[in-house]
Amino acid sequence: MAREESVIHFEDVSFEYGHNKPVLDEVNFSLRRGMKMAVMGQNGAGKTTLFKLMTGALQSESGEIHRSHGMRVATASQVIPRDHLDLTVRDFFQKCFTEKVYDIDPRIDEVLEIVNLEHHEKLHDRIVKSFSGGQQARLLLASALIQNPDLLLLDEPTNNLDTAGIEHLTKFLVDYPQTVVVISHDAEFLNAFTTGVLYLDVFTRKIEQYPGNYHDVQRDILLRIEKENRKNAQLAKKIQDNKDKMNFFAQKGGKMRLVAKKMRDEIEEMEEEKVDVRKEDRTIRPFVIPAQDGLMGAVLELSSYTVLKGKKPVKKTASISLRKNNHLLLRGPNGIGKSTLLESIARGTAEGSVIAKGVKVGYYRQDFSTLNFDQTVYEALAEAMGKPDEERLRAVAAGFLITADVIHTKIGSLSEGQKGLVAFASLVLERPGLLILDEPTNHINFRHLPVIAKALDEYQGAMILVSHVPEFVSQIRIDDILDLEK
């Protein structure tokens, strides 16, 4: 592929974090203008690292990354940096540019329109942290789009977006004339606009490029894995047969020894032909979130709540009594105040909501702020557990793919997906009586979702769930729905 027509071209690029953490090994691929690519590869394969190499935030150890002359790269990360949360919307967007942009307000309005976030004059002066999680996700997306990049990199852009938001984004990406590369676990979303896949193989540390939409490529890769496994099985049988014959000839001595030597060379060639089998993403083990013992009567009473209608708080009445084994789904569009309501219930500060005395609350927040980022995983799990039981702690951790090398890592340096798994492991060890879950599918590898859905479906305590993923919700028993828009 001629480099002239490519926007970005990786030539023999290698990268490692220190000697013991190689990520990419002599990788080659090219992206042309207008390509829409999905990035596939299991957790920890280096998808986010690939983005940082493309933007220049990381430098490769060896090899060359060629970018077309004057090319603009922009990326929307998964979460707004903590030091940007206190900025106004105007300053937040101004930070996307190295020099001051004087006509920034109309440009902000234009991108907020694309990400389906209502805009009005006063919005430009609002502080970023006053927006809901879903609205912050849209601001992040808009901050990449305002740069009008030649190469747009999106990391899990559908997290926190409701159905309308995802439809809006999909249409934008279909029509976008430049190159787009997306990391996402949402197969339907990827299928709607991608024309190819970059597949990161965590074992060979190579990147393979496939044409076709996400479903086609997923099928191709699975077929290839089956074929490789079959070929290996055949080779293994052939190698064993040859070894048996070789030993027989070697014992005969004389000229037969030469035949045996020739066979040994053949066996070595066959051994080399064996393909490294891809151990595709391991899934977390099936798990149970045990409910607190001795739950009686109403665990939570909700008589009123507050929602936001066009920035104005509106009080509404309700008569919800959540008992043991009751599952409540909380519905409503981005920005109506779902997370705020959940947080105030969890903290016991919500007017009109009363949690029964002695009930332990397990709270899964979409931004993982219930986790202490300075603690190691081990410290966090030990704290969730209360009374120490080393064996159980390690067994639960292993079920969530928290291995020996991860358990003493600080939570702040884990990937978003790993933080999510630590949060679930904590809930298992906590044994809550009331489980509150705010978007529990965000950042989680799609292979884990059915396992998580089953655990929530079988949870025996009282539960409140917020989720924008209908396919996930459909696998969980829901006894009652509170629609905040009604």
C-alpha positions in Angstrom: 0.0 0.0 0.0 1.5 3.3 -1.1 2.3 5.5 1.9 1.1 8.7 0.0 -2.6 7.7 0.3 -2.3 6.6 4.0 -3.2 8.9 6.9 -1.1 6.9 9.3 1.3 4.1 8.7 3.0 1.8 11.3 6.3 0.3 10.1 7.9 -2.4 12.3 6.7 -0.6 15.4 7.5 -2.2 18.8 6.5 -0.9 22.2 6.9 -2.2 25.8 6.3 -0.9 29.3 9.6 -1.8 30.9 11.3 -5.1 30.0 8.7 -7.4 31.4 5.7 -5.8 29.7 6.0 -6.0 25.9 2.8 -4.8 24.2 3.6 -4.6 20.4 6.2 -6.5 18.4 7.2 -5.1 15.0 3.7 -4.2 14.0 2.8 -3.1 10.4 -0.5 -1.6 9.1 -1.8 1.4 7.2 -5.0 3.5 7.5 -6.3 5.4 4.5 -8.5 8.5 4.5 -12.2 7.6 5.2 -11.5 4.2 6.7 -13.8 3.4 9.7 -12.0 0.8 11.9 -12.9 -1.1 15.0 -10.1 -2.3 17.4 -10.5 -5.8 18.7 -8.4 -7.7 21.2 -8.8 -8.9 24.8 -8.4 -6.8 27.9 -4.8 -5.8 28.4 -3.8 -6.4 24.8 -2.8 -2.8 24.4 -5.8 -1.1 22.7 -5.4 2.1 24.7 -1.6 2.0 24.2 -2.2 1.9 20.4 -4.2 5.1 20.6 -1.5 6.8 22.6 1.1 5.8 20.0 -1.2 7.2 17.2 -1.6 10.6 19.0 2.1 10.8 19.9 1.5 10.7 23.7 3.8 7.6 23.7 6.9 7.0 21.5 7.7 3.6 20.0 10.8 1.8 21.1 11.7 1.0 17.5 10.2 1.2 14.0 8.5 4.3 12.4 5.1 5.8 12.7 4.5 7.9 9.6 1.7 10.5 9.7 0.6 12.4 6.6 1.8 16.0 6.5 -0.1 18.4 8.8 -2.4 15.7 10.0 -4.7 16.4 13.0 -5.4 13.6 15.4 -8.0 13.9 18.2 -9.1 11.5 20.8 -12.1 11.2 23.2 -10.9 9.3 26.2 -13.2 7.3 28.5 -13.3 9.8 31.4 -12.8 13.5 31.8 -9.5 14.2 33.6 -10.0 15.2 37.2 -8.2 18.5 36.8 -10.7 19.5 34.0 -13.9 19.0 36.1 -13.8 22.5 37.6 -13.5 24.3 34.2 -16.3 26.0 32.5 -17.6 24.4 29.3 -15.9 27.2 27.3 -12.5 26.7 29.0 -12.8 22.9 28.6 -13.2 23.3 24.8 -10.5 26.0 24.6 -8.1 23.5 26.2 -8.4 21.3 23.0 -6.4 23.9 21.1 -2.8 25.1 21.5 -3.6 28.7 20.4 -6.6 30.7 21.5 -9.7 30.3 19.3 -11.8 33.5 19.2 -15.0 32.2 17.6 -15.2 29.2 20.0 -18.8 29.7 21.1 -20.5 28.9 17.7 -18.1 26.0 17.2 -19.1 24.6 20.7 -22.8 24.9 19.7 -22.1 23.1 16.5 -20.5 20.1 18.2 -23.0 19.9 21.0 -25.7 19.6 18.3 -23.8 16.6 16.9 -23.6 14.8 20.2 -27.2 15.6 20.9 -26.6 17.8 24.0 -29.1 20.7 24.3 -27.2 24.0 24.1 -28.2 27.5 25.1 -26.2 30.7 25.9 -25.8 29.9 29.6 -24.3 26.5 29.0 -20.9 27.9 28.0 -20.4 29.1 31.6 -21.5 26.0 33.3 -18.9 24.0 35.3 -18.1 20.6 33.7 -18.6 18.6 36.9 -22.2 19.9 37.2 -23.2 17.6 34.2 -24.4 14.0 34.6 -22.2 11.1 33.7 -24.0 10.7 30.4 -23.7 14.4 29.6 -20.0 14.4 30.5 -19.5 11.5 28.0 -21.1 13.7 25.3 -18.8 16.6 26.2 -15.8 14.3 25.9 -16.9 13.3 22.4 -17.6 16.9 21.4 -14.1 17.9 22.6 -12.6 15.5 20.0 -15.1 16.6 17.2 -14.4 20.3 17.7 -10.9 19.8 16.5 -12.2 18.5 13.1 -9.4 15.8 13.0 -8.2 13.9 10.0 -7.9 10.9 12.4 -10.6 10.5 15.1 -9.9 8.0 17.9 -12.8 7.0 20.2 -12.4 4.9 23.3 -15.7 3.2 24.4 -17.8 6.2 23.1 -21.1 4.6 23.8 -20.5 4.2 27.5 -23.1 6.4 29.4 -25.0 7.2 26.1 -28.7 6.5 26.0 -30.3 5.0 22.9 -30.9 8.4 21.3 -27.3 9.4 21.9 -26.0 6.2 20.3 -28.2 6.6 17.2 -27.0 10.2 16.9 -23.4 9.3 17.2 -23.7 6.3 14.7 -25.3 8.6 12.1 -22.4 11.1 12.6 -19.8 8.4 12.1 -21.4 7.0 9.0 -21.3 10.4 7.4 -17.9 11.5 8.7 -15.5 11.9 5.7 -12.3 11.4 7.7 -10.7 8.3 9.3 -12.2 6.9 12.5 -10.7 4.2 14.8 -13.0 3.0 17.6 -12.4 0.8 20.7 -15.8 -0.5 21.8 -17.5 -3.6 23.2 -20.9 -2.7 21.6 -21.1 -5.1 18.6 -24.3 -3.6 17.2 -22.8 -0.1 17.3 -19.6 -1.2 15.6 -21.5 -3.1 13.0 -23.4 0.0 11.9 -20.4 1.9 10.5 -17.1 0.0 10.5 -15.4 -1.1 7.3 -12.5 -3.1 8.9 -10.9 -4.3 12.0 -7.5 -3.9 13.6 -7.0 -7.1 15.7 -4.5 -7.0 18.5 -3.2 -10.5 19.3 -2.2 -10.5 23.0 0.1 -13.5 22.5 2.0 -12.7 19.2 1.7 -8.9 20.0 1.0 -8.3 16.3 -1.8 -6.3 14.8 -3.7 -8.0 12.0 -5.9 -5.9 9.7 -9.1 -7.4 8.3 -11.6 -5.9 5.9 -15.4 -6.2 6.5 -17.7 -5.1 9.3 -17.4 -6.2 12.9 -19.6 -9.3 12.6 -17.8 -10.6 9.5 -14.4 -10.2 11.1 -15.5 -11.8 14.4 -16.7 -14.8 12.4 -13.5 -14.9 10.3 -11.3 -14.9 13.5 -13.3 -17.6 15.2 -13.2 -19.8 12.1 -9.4 -19.2 11.9 -9.0 -20.2 15.5 -10.9 -23.4 14.9 -8.9 -24.2 11.8 -5.6 -23.5 13.7 -6.7 -25.9 16.5 -7.6 -28.6 14.0 -4.3 -28.2 12.2 -2.4 -28.5 15.5 -4.3 -31.6 16.5 -3.4 -33.3 13.1 0.2 -32.2 13.4 0.4 -33.5 17.0 -0.8 -36.9 15.9 1.7 -37.0 13.0 4.5 -35.9 15.3 3.7 -38.7 17.7 3.6 -41.4 14.9 7.0 -40.2 13.6 8.5 -40.2 17.1 7.4 -43.9 17.6 8.9 -44.9 14.2 12.1 -42.9 14.8 12.7 -44.7 18.1 12.1 -48.0 16.4 14.7 -47.3 13.7 17.2 -45.7 16.1 17.3 -49.0 18.1 17.9 -51.1 14.9 21.3 -49.3 14.5 23.5 -49.2 11.3 21.9 -47.5 8.3 18.6 -47.3 10.1 20.2 -44.6 12.3 20.4 -42.3 9.3 16.7 -42.8 8.6 16.0 -42.0 12.3 18.0 -38.8 12.1 16.1 -37.7 8.9 12.9 -38.3 10.8 14.1 -36.3 13.7 14.6 -33.3 11.4 11.1 -33.7 10.0 9.6 -33.8 13.5 11.4 -30.5 14.3 10.0 -28.9 11.2 6.5 -30.1 12.1 6.9 -28.7 15.6 7.8 -25.3 14.2 4.7 -25.5 11.9 2.4 -25.7 14.9 0.5 -22.4 15.4 0.4 -20.6 18.7 -3.2 -21.2 19.8 -5.0 -18.0 20.6 -6.4 -18.3 24.1 -9.2 -15.8 23.4 -10.5 -13.6 26.2 -11.0 -15.5 29.4 -14.4 -14.8 30.9 -14.9 -14.1 34.6 -16.2 -17.1 36.5 -19.9 -17.4 37.4 -20.4 -15.7 40.7 -23.0 -15.0 43.4 -23.5 -11.7 45.3 -24.6 -13.1 48.7 -27.4 -11.0 50.3 -27.0 -9.8 53.9 -28.5 -12.2 56.4 -31.7 -11.4 58.4 -33.4 -8.9 56.0 -37.0 -8.4 57.2 -39.8 -6.3 55.9 -39.2 -3.1 53.7 -35.5 -2.6 53.0 -36.1 0.8 51.3 -39.2 3.0 51.3 -39.4 5.7 48.6 -42.2 8.2 49.0 -40.8 11.1 46.8 -37.9 12.0 44.6 -36.5 15.0 42.6 -35.9 15.1 38.8 -34.4 17.8 36.6 -36.7 19.2 33.9 -34.6 21.6 31.8 -32.2 22.3 34.6 -35.1 23.0 37.1 -35.6 20.5 40.0 -39.1 19.1 40.1 -40.4 17.1 43.0 -42.5 14.0 42.4 -44.3 11.5 44.7 -43.9 7.8 44.7 -45.0 4.8 46.8 -42.3 2.2 46.4 -41.5 -0.3 49.1 -38.5 -2.4 48.2 -38.3 -5.7 50.1 -35.8 -8.6 50.1 -35.6 -10.2 46.6 -37.3 -7.1 44.9 -35.5 -5.7 41.8 -36.4 -2.1 40.7 -35.3 -0.7 37.3 -34.8 3.1 37.3 -35.4 4.6 33.8 -35.1 8.1 32.2 -33.0 10.0 29.6 -29.5 11.4 30.2 -29.5 14.4 32.5 -32.8 13.8 34.3 -31.0 13.0 37.5 -30.8 9.2 37.8 -27.2 9.1 39.2 -27.9 11.9 41.6 -31.0 10.1 42.9 -29.0 6.8 43.3 -26.2 8.6 45.1 -28.5 10.4 47.6 -30.3 7.1 48.3 -27.0 5.3 48.9 -25.7 8.1 51.2 -29.0 8.3 53.0 -29.4 12.0 52.1 -32.4 11.6 49.8 -35.6 13.3 50.9 -38.4 10.9 50.8 -36.3 7.7 51.0 -35.6 5.7 54.1 -33.3 2.6 54.3 -34.2 0.2 57.1 -31.9 0.3 60.1 -28.8 -2.0 59.9 -29.0 -2.6 56.1 -25.7 -2.7 54.3 -25.6 -0.8 51.0 -23.5 -2.1 48.1 -23.1 0.8 45.6 -21.6 0.4 42.1 -21.0 3.8 40.6 -20.3 4.4 36.9 -17.3 6.5 37.6 -15.9 4.1 40.2 -15.6 6.9 42.8 -16.7 4.5 45.5 -13.2 2.9 45.1 -10.2 4.6 46.7 -7.7 5.0 43.8 -4.7 5.2 46.3 -5.5 1.7 47.8 -4.1 -1.5 46.3 -6.7 -4.0 45.0 -5.8 -6.2 47.9 -6.5 -3.4 50.5 -9.8 -2.5 48.8 -11.0 -6.1 48.8 -9.9 -6.7 52.4 -11.8 -3.5 53.5 -15.0 -4.7 51.6 -14.7 -8.0 53.3 -14.6 -6.7 56.9 -13.4 -9.7 58.8 -10.2 -11.2 57.2 -10.3 -14.5 55.3 -7.3 -14.6 53.0 -8.3 -17.7 51.1 -11.8 -16.4 50.2 -10.4 -13.0 49.2 -7.9 -14.6 46.8 -10.5 -17.1 45.4 -13.0 -14.3 44.7 -10.3 -12.1 43.1 -9.2 -14.9 40.8 -12.8 -15.4 39.7 -12.7 -11.8 38.4 -9.4 -12.3 36.6 -7.6 -10.3 39.3 -4.3 -12.3 39.2 -1.4 -12.3 41.6 0.4 -9.6 39.6 -2.7 -7.3 39.7 -3.7 -7.7 43.3 -1.0 -5.5 44.7 -1.4 -2.8 42.1 -2.9 0.6 43.0 -6.5 0.9 41.8 -5.7 4.2 40.1 -3.3 2.6 37.7 -5.8 -0.2 36.5 -7.7 0.1 33.2 -11.3 1.2 33.5 -12.4 -2.4 32.8 -10.3 -3.8 35.6 -11.7 -1.2 38.0 -15.2 -2.4 37.1 -14.2 -6.0 38.0 -12.7 -4.9 41.3 -15.9 -3.1 42.1 -17.9 -6.4 41.4 -15.5 -8.4 43.5 -16.0 -5.9 46.4 -19.8 -6.4 46.2 -19.4 -10.2 46.4 -17.2 -9.8 49.6 -19.5 -7.0 51.1 -22.7 -9.1 51.2 -25.0 -6.1 50.8 -28.7 -6.0 51.8 -29.5 -3.2 49.3 -27.6 -3.3 45.9 -27.5 0.0 43.9 -26.1 -0.3 40.4 -25.4 2.7 38.2 -24.6 1.6 34.6 -22.8 -1.6 35.6 -21.9 -2.5 32.0 -19.7 0.5 31.3 -16.1 -0.3 30.5 -16.8 -4.1 31.0 -15.7 -6.5 28.3 -18.9 -7.8 26.5 -17.9 -11.4 27.2 -18.4 -10.8 30.9 -21.8 -9.3 30.6 -24.0 -12.5 30.6 -22.1 -13.7 33.7 -22.8 -10.4 35.5 -26.5 -10.3 34.4 -27.0 -13.9 35.8 -25.5 -12.8 39.2 -27.8 -9.8 39.3 -30.8 -11.8 38.2 -30.3 -14.3 41.1 -29.5 -11.7 43.7 -31.7 -12.3 46.8 -31.5 -8.8 48.4 -33.2 -5.6 47.4 -31.8 -4.0 44.2 -32.0 -0.8 42.2 -30.6 -0.8 38.7 -29.9 1.9 36.1 -28.7 0.6 32.7 -28.9 1.9 29.1 -28.3 -1.6 27.6 -31.6 -3.3 26.9 -30.0 -6.6 26.0 -28.3 -6.7 29.4 -31.5 -5.7 31.3 -33.5 -8.3 29.5 -31.5 -11.0 31.2 -32.3 -9.8 34.7 -35.5 -10.3 36.7 -37.1 -6.9 37.2 -40.1 -6.7 39.5 -40.9 -2.9 39.3 -40.0 0.0 37.1 -39.7 3.7 38.1 -39.7 5.9 35.0 -38.4 9.3 36.0 -39.7 10.9 32.8 -43.4 10.0 33.5 
